[in-house]
Amino acid sequence: MRTLVMAMVTISTLLWPPPLATAQSVGQVFDKVNGSVVVIRAKSQDAPDSGSGFVSFSETGSGVLISADGKVMTASHVVQAMDEINVEFIGGETVRARVVASEPAADLSLLQLERMPRGALVAKLADSNAVRVGDPVIVIGAPYGLSHSLTTGLISARWPPNSVYRRMPMAEFFQTDAVINTGNSGGPMFNMTGEVIGIVSHNISKSGGSEGLGFVVTINTAKQFLLEKHSFWSGMEGELVSGRLAALFNVPQPVALLVTAVAKDSPSARAGVRAGDMKATIGGQTYTVGGDIILKIDGLVLGTVADLVKVREHLGNLASGKTYTITVLRAGKVMDLTGRVP
């Protein structure tokens, strides 16, 4: 009988599934990855609310170091048209950076550091296709400038491109209930093994605060546009104008791009593109006006967000040093500017 019992125990042991690896606590994951998270402090010029000219303003966001040669992923709306970008590491060391790739239609930008801080931690990138609704996640960033702050939550939903936010049609989003506030933008979302599964974009709120509707661009989207395609960075921000608004600006086509900001020393600035220098309220909405209105780039008409994506793809396929034409409406006259691919 004893032999039979021992045999049954042995068989049960062999058939029983092996114990799962010890799960990491939230605190353990935080300690493991926090060194790869950075705070982004950017400065630029903007049109004032009254009068003309420019006034200085600053933007605070977050990011994550993703390579040993000093590349940092962040959200494009944090850095797209900024004149000066500084990346702050844990401990306070700050390094200058520049944008080397950007896809505003997915709210993604890639920065290159001037130098790598000693001992900087490089984050590991996951395959976001493996993420499931209900998975626990952590977000680390700088909400309201409070650096390296942690929030936790779950993946609430997964949204395919062109299903959530029409100005970002190229982004696949995770929706999360992890708290996201101003300053979290561009920061990483990690899974419970400490791998980056997404880059924080924005939250949807009626009150202006966090309401559990946070949206994070999947890391596979970020890999596609920033590492595989290396999307062209123009250094310019603008707003499509159409209908009666286009008529008010005397635009000679149905839709065009009103330039609202241009980063210093960017490809657009070197081409001579001018940003608006005053604010105007039209139909209850405020616009930055007084700058160029772009009609075409290399003959490609700007009529939709999809057209903007096509233009960036076109420019991204041009060889370094190649020139391209920017057709603008300036002070009522149509003129051509010449840009050059960096």
C-alpha positions as CSV (number, residue, x, y, z in Angstrom):
1,M,0.0,0.0,0.0
2,R,2.8,2.4,0.9
3,T,4.5,1.7,-2.4
4,L,1.2,2.5,-4.2
5,V,0.7,5.7,-2.3
6,M,4.3,6.9,-3.1
7,A,3.8,6.0,-6.8
8,M,0.6,8.1,-6.9
9,V,2.3,11.0,-5.3
10,T,5.2,10.8,-7.8
11,I,2.7,10.7,-10.7
12,S,0.7,13.7,-9.3
13,T,3.9,15.7,-8.9
14,L,4.9,15.0,-12.5
15,L,1.5,15.9,-13.8
16,W,1.0,19.0,-11.6
17,P,1.8,22.3,-13.5
18,P,5.1,23.9,-12.5
19,P,4.8,26.9,-10.1
20,L,4.5,30.2,-11.8
21,A,7.4,32.7,-11.6
22,T,7.1,35.0,-8.6
23,A,5.0,38.0,-9.7
24,Q,6.6,41.4,-9.3
25,S,4.9,43.9,-7.1
26,V,4.1,47.3,-8.4
27,G,6.9,48.7,-6.2
28,Q,9.4,46.2,-7.7
29,V,8.4,47.1,-11.2
30,F,8.7,50.8,-10.4
31,D,12.2,50.3,-8.9
32,K,13.2,48.3,-12.0
33,V,12.2,50.8,-14.7
34,N,12.1,54.2,-13.1
35,G,15.6,55.1,-14.2
36,S,14.5,54.9,-17.8
37,V,11.8,57.6,-17.4
38,V,12.6,61.2,-18.2
39,V,11.0,64.6,-17.7
40,I,11.0,66.8,-20.8
41,R,11.1,70.5,-20.4
42,A,10.7,72.5,-23.6
43,K,10.6,76.2,-24.5
44,S,9.3,78.1,-27.4
45,Q,7.5,81.3,-28.6
46,D,3.8,81.7,-29.0
47,A,1.4,84.4,-30.1
48,P,-0.1,86.5,-27.2
49,D,-3.8,86.5,-26.4
50,S,-3.9,90.2,-27.4
51,G,-1.8,92.3,-29.7
52,S,0.9,90.9,-32.0
53,G,4.5,89.6,-31.6
54,F,5.6,86.6,-29.6
55,V,5.8,85.6,-26.0
56,S,7.8,82.8,-24.4
57,F,6.1,79.7,-23.0
58,S,7.2,76.4,-21.7
59,E,5.9,72.8,-21.9
60,T,6.5,69.9,-19.5
61,G,6.0,66.3,-20.5
62,S,7.5,62.9,-20.0
63,G,9.5,60.4,-22.1
64,V,11.4,57.1,-22.0
65,L,15.0,56.3,-23.0
66,I,14.8,53.4,-25.5
67,S,18.4,53.0,-26.8
68,A,22.0,53.1,-25.7
69,D,22.8,55.8,-28.2
70,G,20.5,58.3,-26.6
71,K,17.1,58.0,-28.3
72,V,14.0,59.1,-26.3
73,M,10.4,58.4,-27.2
74,T,7.7,61.0,-26.3
75,A,4.5,62.6,-27.5
76,S,4.7,64.9,-30.5
77,H,2.5,67.6,-29.0
78,V,5.1,68.1,-26.3
79,V,8.0,68.8,-28.6
80,Q,6.8,69.2,-32.2
81,A,7.3,73.0,-32.7
82,M,9.5,73.8,-29.6
83,D,12.7,75.8,-29.9
84,E,14.6,74.3,-27.0
85,I,14.2,70.8,-25.5
86,N,15.9,69.6,-22.3
87,V,15.6,66.0,-21.0
88,E,15.9,65.6,-17.3
89,F,17.0,62.2,-15.8
90,I,16.4,60.8,-12.4
91,G,18.7,62.6,-10.0
92,G,18.3,65.9,-11.9
93,E,21.0,65.6,-14.6
94,T,19.7,67.5,-17.7
95,V,20.7,66.9,-21.4
96,R,19.8,68.9,-24.5
97,A,17.9,67.1,-27.2
98,R,16.5,67.5,-30.7
99,V,13.7,65.9,-32.6
100,V,14.8,63.5,-35.3
101,A,11.5,61.8,-36.2
102,S,7.9,62.7,-35.7
103,E,4.4,61.6,-36.6
104,P,1.8,64.1,-35.2
105,A,-1.0,62.0,-36.7
106,A,0.0,59.3,-34.1
107,D,1.2,61.8,-31.5
108,L,4.7,60.4,-31.4
109,S,8.2,61.9,-31.6
110,L,11.7,60.6,-31.3
111,L,14.4,62.7,-29.7
112,Q,18.2,62.4,-29.9
113,L,20.2,63.3,-26.8
114,E,23.4,65.4,-27.3
115,R,25.1,62.9,-25.0
116,M,24.2,59.9,-22.8
117,P,24.2,60.5,-19.1
118,R,26.5,58.1,-17.2
119,G,24.6,55.1,-15.9
120,A,21.3,55.9,-17.7
121,L,18.9,53.0,-17.9
122,V,17.5,51.9,-21.3
123,A,13.9,50.6,-21.2
124,K,12.9,47.3,-22.9
125,L,10.1,47.5,-25.5
126,A,7.4,44.9,-25.5
127,D,5.2,43.5,-28.3
128,S,2.0,45.4,-27.6
129,N,0.0,42.8,-29.7
130,A,0.3,40.5,-26.7
131,V,-1.4,43.0,-24.4
132,R,-5.0,42.1,-23.4
133,V,-7.9,44.0,-22.0
134,G,-7.8,43.6,-18.2
135,D,-4.0,43.5,-18.0
136,P,-2.6,45.5,-15.1
137,V,-0.3,48.4,-16.0
138,I,1.7,51.2,-14.5
139,V,2.3,54.7,-15.8
140,I,5.3,56.8,-14.7
141,G,5.6,60.5,-15.6
142,A,5.6,64.1,-14.5
143,P,1.9,65.1,-13.9
144,Y,1.8,68.8,-13.3
145,G,5.6,68.7,-13.2
146,L,5.8,66.2,-10.3
147,S,8.5,64.0,-11.7
148,H,8.6,60.2,-11.5
149,S,5.1,59.9,-10.2
150,L,3.4,56.5,-10.4
151,T,-0.2,55.6,-11.2
152,T,-1.6,52.1,-11.7
153,G,-4.6,50.7,-13.5
154,L,-5.8,48.3,-16.1
155,I,-6.1,48.2,-19.9
156,S,-9.8,49.2,-20.4
157,A,-10.0,48.8,-24.2
158,R,-8.0,48.7,-27.3
159,W,-8.9,51.0,-30.2
160,P,-7.7,50.6,-33.8
161,P,-6.3,53.5,-35.9
162,N,-8.8,56.2,-36.9
163,S,-11.4,55.3,-34.2
164,V,-10.8,57.6,-31.3
165,Y,-9.4,61.0,-32.2
166,R,-9.7,62.3,-35.8
167,R,-6.5,64.5,-35.5
168,M,-4.5,61.3,-34.6
169,P,-5.9,58.8,-37.2
170,M,-2.6,56.8,-37.4
171,A,-2.5,55.8,-33.7
172,E,-3.6,52.5,-32.3
173,F,-4.6,53.3,-28.7
174,F,-4.9,51.5,-25.4
175,Q,-7.6,53.0,-23.2
176,T,-6.7,52.9,-19.5
177,D,-8.1,53.8,-16.1
178,A,-4.6,54.7,-14.8
179,V,-4.7,58.4,-13.9
180,I,-3.2,60.6,-16.6
181,N,-2.8,64.3,-16.2
182,T,-1.0,67.3,-17.8
183,G,2.7,66.4,-17.8
184,N,2.2,62.6,-18.2
185,S,2.1,63.1,-22.0
186,G,4.9,61.2,-23.7
187,G,5.7,59.1,-20.7
188,P,5.8,55.3,-20.8
189,M,3.2,52.7,-19.8
190,F,4.7,49.5,-18.5
191,N,3.4,45.9,-18.2
192,M,4.1,44.0,-14.9
193,T,7.3,42.6,-16.3
194,G,8.7,46.1,-16.7
195,E,8.5,46.4,-20.5
196,V,7.1,49.5,-22.3
197,I,3.8,48.7,-23.9
198,G,2.8,52.3,-24.9
199,I,3.5,56.0,-24.9
200,V,1.0,58.2,-23.1
201,S,-0.9,60.6,-25.4
202,H,-3.9,62.3,-23.7
203,N,-7.1,61.9,-21.7
204,I,-10.6,62.9,-22.6
205,S,-12.3,65.0,-20.0
206,K,-15.3,67.2,-19.6
207,S,-14.2,68.7,-16.3
208,G,-10.5,69.3,-17.3
209,G,-9.3,66.6,-14.9
210,S,-8.7,62.9,-15.1
211,E,-11.9,60.9,-15.5
212,G,-10.6,57.4,-16.3
213,L,-10.4,57.9,-20.0
214,G,-6.7,57.9,-20.6
215,F,-5.3,57.1,-24.1
216,V,-1.9,55.6,-24.7
217,V,-0.4,54.9,-28.2
218,T,0.7,51.3,-28.4
219,I,4.4,50.7,-28.6
220,N,4.1,48.8,-31.8
221,T,2.7,51.9,-33.4
222,A,5.7,53.9,-32.0
223,K,8.1,51.3,-33.4
224,Q,6.5,51.6,-36.8
225,F,6.6,55.4,-37.1
226,L,9.7,56.2,-35.2
227,L,12.1,53.3,-35.6
228,E,11.0,51.5,-38.9
229,K,9.8,54.4,-41.0
230,H,11.6,57.3,-39.3
231,S,8.8,59.8,-40.0
232,F,9.9,63.2,-41.2
233,W,10.0,66.0,-38.7
234,S,8.9,69.4,-40.1
235,G,9.2,71.4,-36.9
236,M,5.8,73.0,-37.7
237,E,2.4,73.0,-36.3
238,G,-0.8,74.0,-38.1
239,E,-4.5,73.8,-38.3
240,L,-6.6,72.9,-41.3
241,V,-9.0,75.6,-42.3
242,S,-12.0,75.1,-44.7
243,G,-15.4,76.4,-45.6
244,R,-16.3,79.9,-44.5
245,L,-13.0,80.2,-42.5
246,A,-11.0,79.5,-45.6
247,A,-13.0,82.0,-47.4
248,L,-12.3,84.6,-44.7
249,F,-8.6,84.1,-45.2
250,N,-9.0,84.2,-49.0
251,V,-7.6,80.7,-49.5
252,P,-7.7,79.9,-53.2
253,Q,-8.7,76.2,-52.6
254,P,-11.2,74.4,-50.4
255,V,-8.8,73.5,-47.5
256,A,-5.3,74.6,-46.5
257,L,-3.0,74.5,-43.5
258,L,-2.8,77.6,-41.3
259,V,0.7,77.7,-39.7
260,T,0.5,78.3,-36.0
261,A,4.0,77.5,-34.8
262,V,7.5,76.9,-36.3
263,A,10.4,75.6,-34.3
264,K,13.7,77.5,-34.5
265,D,16.3,75.8,-36.8
266,S,13.7,73.2,-37.9
267,P,13.4,72.3,-41.7
268,S,10.3,74.5,-41.9
269,A,12.1,77.5,-40.3
270,R,15.1,77.1,-42.6
271,A,12.7,77.1,-45.6
272,G,11.3,80.4,-44.4
273,V,7.9,79.3,-43.3
274,R,6.3,81.9,-41.0
275,A,4.1,81.2,-37.9
276,G,1.2,83.3,-36.8
277,D,1.9,86.1,-34.4
278,M,-1.5,87.1,-33.0
279,K,-4.7,85.5,-31.7
280,A,-8.1,86.0,-33.2
281,T,-11.5,84.7,-32.2
282,I,-13.7,83.7,-35.1
283,G,-17.0,82.1,-34.5
284,G,-16.3,81.6,-30.9
285,Q,-13.0,79.8,-31.5
286,T,-9.5,81.2,-31.1
287,Y,-7.0,80.9,-33.9
288,T,-3.3,81.9,-34.2
289,V,-3.2,84.1,-37.3
290,G,-0.8,86.3,-39.2
291,G,1.4,83.4,-40.5
292,D,1.6,81.5,-43.7
293,I,-1.2,79.3,-45.0
294,I,0.3,76.3,-46.7
295,L,-1.5,75.2,-49.9
296,K,0.8,72.5,-51.3
297,I,4.1,70.7,-50.6
298,D,5.9,69.4,-53.6
299,G,2.6,69.7,-55.5
300,L,0.7,67.7,-53.0
301,V,-2.5,69.6,-51.9
302,L,-3.2,69.8,-48.2
303,G,-6.9,69.1,-47.7
304,T,-7.2,66.4,-45.0
305,V,-5.2,64.9,-42.1
306,A,-4.5,62.0,-44.5
307,D,-2.9,64.4,-46.9
308,L,-0.6,65.6,-44.2
309,V,0.4,62.0,-43.5
310,K,1.1,61.5,-47.3
311,V,3.2,64.6,-47.3
312,R,5.4,63.5,-44.4
313,E,5.7,60.1,-46.0
314,H,6.8,61.7,-49.3
315,L,9.4,63.9,-47.5
316,G,10.6,61.0,-45.5
317,N,11.3,59.1,-48.7
318,L,13.5,61.9,-50.0
319,A,17.3,61.6,-49.7
320,S,19.1,63.9,-47.2
321,G,19.9,67.2,-48.9
322,K,17.1,66.9,-51.4
323,T,15.0,70.0,-51.9
324,Y,11.2,70.3,-51.9
325,T,8.7,73.1,-52.7
326,I,6.3,74.7,-50.1
327,T,3.5,76.7,-51.8
328,V,2.1,79.3,-49.3
329,L,-0.4,82.1,-49.2
330,R,1.3,85.0,-47.5
331,A,-0.4,88.4,-47.1
332,G,-2.8,87.6,-50.0
333,K,-0.1,86.4,-52.4
334,V,0.8,82.9,-53.4
335,M,4.5,82.1,-53.3
336,D,6.9,79.2,-53.3
337,L,9.5,78.5,-50.7
338,T,12.2,75.9,-50.9
339,G,12.9,73.4,-48.2
340,R,15.7,70.9,-47.8
341,V,15.7,67.5,-46.2
342,P,18.1,67.4,-43.2
